[in-house]
Amino acid sequence: MTIGGSVGVLENLAGLLQVCLDAGAKRVMIPISSAGKIATVPPDLFSKFQISFYEDPIDAVYKSMALI
């Protein structure tokens, strides 16, 4: 997310998920604009997470609060 509140596309989704896995994350929120990048993530890596998609910063906040 930018300071202005817009949500961009994640360029290296597989790399970011690997960092999350190494840090012990089990739940990950991904912007819906990056849903097309899921094909670049190895299935065994993707399956290790509970994934939630969000459309904008407000949606991200509501969904992150529901994940707790």
DSSP file (Angstrom, degrees, kcal/mol; ACC not computed):
  #  RESIDUE AA STRUCTURE BP1 BP2  ACC     N-H-->O    O-->H-N    N-H-->O    O-->H-N    TCO  KAPPA ALPHA  PHI   PSI    X-CA   Y-CA   Z-CA
    1    1 A M              0   0    0      0, 0.0     6,-0.2     0, 0.0     2,-0.1   0.000 360.0 360.0 360.0 142.8    0.0    0.0    0.0
    2    2 A T    >   -     0   0    0      4,-2.3     3,-1.6     1,-0.1     0, 0.0  -0.456 360.0-103.0 -90.7 170.1    1.2    3.5   -0.7
    3    3 A I  T 3  S+     0   0    0      1,-0.3    -1,-0.1    -2,-0.1     0, 0.0   0.841 123.6  58.5 -60.6 -32.2    0.9    6.4    1.6
    4    4 A G  T 3  S-     0   0    0      2,-0.1    -1,-0.3     1,-0.1     0, 0.0   0.566 120.5-109.4 -75.3  -8.5   -2.0    7.6   -0.5
    5    5 A G  S <  S+     0   0    0     -3,-1.6     2,-0.2     1,-0.3    -2,-0.1   0.461  70.9 137.5  96.6   1.6   -3.9    4.4    0.2
    6    6 A S        -     0   0    0     50,-0.1    -4,-2.3    51,-0.1     2,-0.5  -0.547  47.8-134.0 -82.6 151.4   -3.7    2.7   -3.2
    7    7 A V        -     0   0    0     -6,-0.2     2,-0.1    48,-0.2    -1,-0.0  -0.905  22.4-162.9-108.4 125.7   -2.9   -1.0   -3.5
    8    8 A G        -     0   0    0     -2,-0.5     2,-0.4     1,-0.1    25,-0.2  -0.420  27.1 -90.3-100.7 176.9   -0.3   -2.1   -6.0
    9    9 A V        -     0   0    0     -2,-0.1     2,-0.5    24,-0.1    25,-0.1  -0.700  37.4-122.5 -87.3 136.8    0.6   -5.5   -7.5
   10   10 A L        -     0   0    0     -2,-0.4     3,-0.4    21,-0.2    27,-0.0  -0.689  20.4-162.0 -79.0 126.5    3.2   -7.6   -5.7
   11   11 A E  S    S+     0   0    0     -2,-0.5     2,-0.4     1,-0.2     3,-0.2   0.887  82.1  31.3 -80.3 -40.0    6.1   -8.3   -8.1
   12   12 A N     >  +     0   0    0      1,-0.2     4,-2.4     2,-0.1    -1,-0.2  -0.598  66.6 159.7-121.2  69.9    7.7  -11.3   -6.4
   13   13 A L  H  > S+     0   0    0     -2,-0.4     4,-2.6    -3,-0.4     5,-0.2   0.888  75.2  52.0 -61.4 -41.9    4.9  -13.1   -4.6
   14   14 A A  H  > S+     0   0    0      1,-0.2     4,-1.9     2,-0.2    -1,-0.2   0.912 111.2  47.5 -62.4 -42.3    6.8  -16.4   -4.3
   15   15 A G  H  > S+     0   0    0      2,-0.2     4,-2.0     1,-0.2    -2,-0.2   0.905 112.1  49.5 -65.3 -42.2    9.8  -14.6   -2.7
   16   16 A L  H  X S+     0   0    0     -4,-2.4     4,-2.3     1,-0.2    -2,-0.2   0.902 110.5  50.1 -64.2 -41.3    7.6  -12.7   -0.3
   17   17 A L  H  X S+     0   0    0     -4,-2.6     4,-2.5     2,-0.2    -1,-0.2   0.863 108.0  53.8 -66.4 -34.0    5.7  -15.9    0.7
   18   18 A Q  H  X S+     0   0    0     -4,-1.9     4,-2.6     2,-0.2    -1,-0.2   0.913 108.6  48.9 -65.1 -41.8    9.1  -17.7    1.3
   19   19 A V  H  X S+     0   0    0     -4,-2.0     4,-1.6     2,-0.2    -2,-0.2   0.913 111.4  50.4 -62.0 -42.6   10.2  -14.8    3.6
   20   20 A C  H  <>S+     0   0    0     -4,-2.3     5,-2.6     2,-0.2     4,-0.4   0.914 111.0  48.5 -61.2 -43.5    6.8  -15.1    5.4
   21   21 A L  H ><5S+     0   0    0     -4,-2.5     3,-1.4     1,-0.2    -2,-0.2   0.921 109.7  51.5 -63.3 -44.3    7.2  -18.9    5.8
   22   22 A D  H 3<5S+     0   0    0     -4,-2.6    -1,-0.2     1,-0.3    -2,-0.2   0.804 108.6  52.8 -62.4 -28.9   10.8  -18.5    7.1
   23   23 A A  T 3<5S-     0   0    0     -4,-1.6    -1,-0.3    -5,-0.2    -2,-0.2   0.496 122.7-106.2 -86.1  -4.0    9.5  -16.0    9.7
   24   24 A G  T < 5 +     0   0    0     -3,-1.4    -3,-0.2    -4,-0.4    -2,-0.1   0.585  61.9 159.7  94.4  10.3    6.8  -18.4   10.9
   25   25 A A      < +     0   0    0     -5,-2.6    -1,-0.2    -6,-0.2     3,-0.1  -0.372  19.2 174.8 -68.4 144.9    3.7  -16.9    9.3
   26   26 A K        +     0   0    0      1,-0.3    24,-2.7    23,-0.1     2,-0.4   0.552  68.7  49.6-119.2 -23.2    0.7  -19.1    8.9
   27   27 A R  E     -a   50   0A   0     22,-0.2     2,-0.4    -7,-0.1    -1,-0.3  -0.964  65.1-177.5-122.3 137.5   -1.8  -16.5    7.6
   28   28 A V  E     -a   51   0A   0     22,-2.4    24,-2.1    -2,-0.4     2,-0.5  -0.996  17.2-148.1-137.6 138.3   -1.1  -14.0    4.8
   29   29 A M  E     -a   52   0A   0     -2,-0.4    24,-0.2    22,-0.2    22,-0.1  -0.923  19.3-173.8-106.1 131.6   -3.1  -11.2    3.3
   30   30 A I  E     -a   53   0A   0     22,-2.5    24,-1.7    -2,-0.5     2,-0.1  -0.970  29.3-111.2-125.5 136.2   -2.6  -10.5   -0.4
   31   31 A P  E >   -a   54   0A   0      0, 0.0     3,-2.3     0, 0.0    24,-0.2  -0.437  24.8-127.7 -64.6 139.8   -4.0   -7.7   -2.5
   32   32 A I  G >  S+     0   0    0     22,-3.0     3,-1.7     1,-0.3     4,-0.3   0.771 107.6  70.1 -60.4 -25.0   -6.6   -9.0   -5.0
   33   33 A S  G 3  S+     0   0    0     21,-0.4     3,-0.3     1,-0.3    -1,-0.3   0.688  97.8  51.6 -65.6 -16.3   -4.7   -7.1   -7.7
   34   34 A S  G X  S+     0   0    0     -3,-2.3     3,-1.7     1,-0.2     4,-0.3   0.293  75.3 104.7-101.4   8.1   -1.9   -9.7   -7.2
   35   35 A A  G X  S+     0   0    0     -3,-1.7     3,-1.4     1,-0.3     4,-0.2   0.823  74.0  61.9 -60.1 -30.9   -4.2  -12.8   -7.6
   36   36 A G  G >  S+     0   0    0     -3,-0.3     3,-0.6    -4,-0.3    -1,-0.3   0.700  93.9  63.9 -67.4 -18.9   -2.8  -13.3  -11.1
   37   37 A K  G X  S+     0   0    0     -3,-1.7     3,-1.9     1,-0.2     4,-0.3   0.541  75.6  89.6 -82.0  -7.3    0.7  -13.9   -9.6
   38   38 A I  G X  S+     0   0    0     -3,-1.4     3,-1.7    -4,-0.3    -1,-0.2   0.829  76.6  65.6 -60.4 -31.0   -0.5  -17.0   -7.7
   39   39 A A  G <  S+     0   0    0     -3,-0.6    -1,-0.3     1,-0.3    -2,-0.1   0.713  95.8  58.3 -63.8 -19.4    0.5  -19.1  -10.7
   40   40 A T  G <  S+     0   0    0     -3,-1.9    -1,-0.3    -4,-0.1    -2,-0.2   0.532  89.2  88.7 -87.4  -6.1    4.1  -18.2  -10.1
   41   41 A V  S <  S-     0   0    0     -3,-1.7   -28,-0.0    -4,-0.3   -26,-0.0  -0.796  87.1-114.1 -95.3 129.4    4.1  -19.6   -6.6
   42   42 A P    >>  -     0   0    0      0, 0.0     4,-2.4     0, 0.0     3,-0.8  -0.371  24.7-126.1 -58.6 136.3    5.0  -23.3   -6.2
   43   43 A P  H 3> S+     0   0    0      0, 0.0     4,-2.3     0, 0.0     5,-0.1   0.841 108.1  56.5 -56.3 -36.8    1.9  -25.2   -4.9
   44   44 A D  H 34 S+     0   0    0      1,-0.2     4,-0.2     2,-0.2    -3,-0.0   0.848 111.0  44.3 -67.0 -31.8    3.8  -26.7   -1.9
   45   45 A L  H X4 S+     0   0    0     -3,-0.8     3,-1.3     2,-0.2    -1,-0.2   0.918 113.5  49.7 -74.0 -45.7    4.7  -23.1   -0.7
   46   46 A F  H >< S+     0   0    0     -4,-2.4     3,-1.4     1,-0.3    -2,-0.2   0.855 104.1  60.0 -62.3 -35.8    1.2  -21.7   -1.3
   47   47 A S  T 3< S+     0   0    0     -4,-2.3    -1,-0.3     1,-0.3    -2,-0.2   0.596  89.8  71.5 -72.2  -9.7   -0.5  -24.6    0.5
   48   48 A K  T <  S+     0   0    0     -3,-1.3     2,-0.3    -4,-0.2    -1,-0.3   0.527  94.1  66.8 -82.2  -5.2    1.4  -23.7    3.8
   49   49 A F  S <  S-     0   0    0     -3,-1.4     2,-0.7    -4,-0.2   -22,-0.2  -0.830  74.4-131.7-119.9 153.2   -0.7  -20.6    4.3
   50   50 A Q  E     -a   27   0A   0    -24,-2.7   -22,-2.4    -2,-0.3     2,-0.4  -0.933  41.2-153.3 -93.3 115.7   -4.2  -19.5    5.1
   51   51 A I  E     -a   28   0A   0     -2,-0.7     2,-0.4   -24,-0.2   -22,-0.2  -0.749  19.5-178.1-101.8 138.4   -4.7  -16.8    2.4
   52   52 A S  E     -a   29   0A   0    -24,-2.1   -22,-2.5    -2,-0.4     2,-0.3  -1.000  14.5-148.4-131.4 133.9   -7.0  -13.9    2.6
   53   53 A F  E     -a   30   0A   0     -2,-0.4     2,-0.3   -24,-0.2   -24,-0.0  -0.776  11.9-167.9-102.5 147.0   -7.4  -11.3   -0.3
   54   54 A Y  E     -a   31   0A   0    -24,-1.7   -22,-3.0    -2,-0.3   -21,-0.4  -0.960  18.0-158.9-133.1 154.0   -8.2   -7.7    0.2
   55   55 A E  S    S-     0   0    0     -2,-0.3   -48,-0.2     1,-0.3    -1,-0.1   0.817  74.7  -1.5 -98.3 -38.0   -9.3   -4.9   -2.2
   56   56 A D  S  > S-     0   0    0    -50,-0.1     4,-2.3     1,-0.0    -1,-0.3  -0.892  82.6 -87.6-147.2 172.8   -8.4   -1.7   -0.4
   57   57 A P  H  > S+     0   0    0      0, 0.0     4,-2.0     0, 0.0     5,-0.1   0.858 124.5  51.1 -57.7 -37.3   -6.9   -0.6    2.9
   58   58 A I  H  > S+     0   0    0      2,-0.2     4,-2.3     1,-0.2     5,-0.2   0.930 110.4  48.8 -66.6 -44.0  -10.2   -0.5    4.7
   59   59 A D  H  > S+     0   0    0      1,-0.2     4,-2.5     2,-0.2     5,-0.2   0.884 109.6  54.0 -60.5 -38.8  -11.0   -4.1    3.5
   60   60 A A  H  X S+     0   0    0     -4,-2.3     4,-2.4     2,-0.2    -1,-0.2   0.900 108.1  49.2 -63.3 -41.3   -7.5   -5.1    4.7
   61   61 A V  H  X S+     0   0    0     -4,-2.0     4,-2.1     2,-0.2    -2,-0.2   0.949 112.4  46.7 -64.6 -48.5   -8.2   -3.7    8.2
   62   62 A Y  H  X S+     0   0    0     -4,-2.3     4,-1.5     1,-0.2    -2,-0.2   0.924 115.9  45.3 -60.0 -44.4  -11.5   -5.4    8.5
   63   63 A K  H  X S+     0   0    0     -4,-2.5     4,-1.2     1,-0.2    -1,-0.2   0.871 110.7  52.9 -69.6 -35.5  -10.2   -8.8    7.3
   64   64 A S  H  X S+     0   0    0     -4,-2.4     4,-0.6    -5,-0.2    -1,-0.2   0.869 108.1  51.5 -67.8 -33.8   -7.1   -8.6    9.4
   65   65 A M  H  < S+     0   0    0     -4,-2.1     3,-0.5     1,-0.2    -1,-0.2   0.834 107.9  52.4 -69.3 -32.1   -9.2   -8.0   12.5
   66   66 A A  H  < S+     0   0    0     -4,-1.5    -1,-0.2     1,-0.2    -2,-0.2   0.747 102.6  60.2 -73.8 -23.6  -11.3  -11.0   11.7
   67   67 A L  H  <        0   0    0     -4,-1.2    -1,-0.2     1,-0.2    -2,-0.2   0.698 360.0 360.0 -77.5 -19.0   -8.2  -13.2   11.4
   68   68 A I     <        0   0    0     -4,-0.6    -1,-0.2    -3,-0.5    -2,-0.1   0.498 360.0 360.0 -72.0 360.0   -7.2  -12.6   15.0
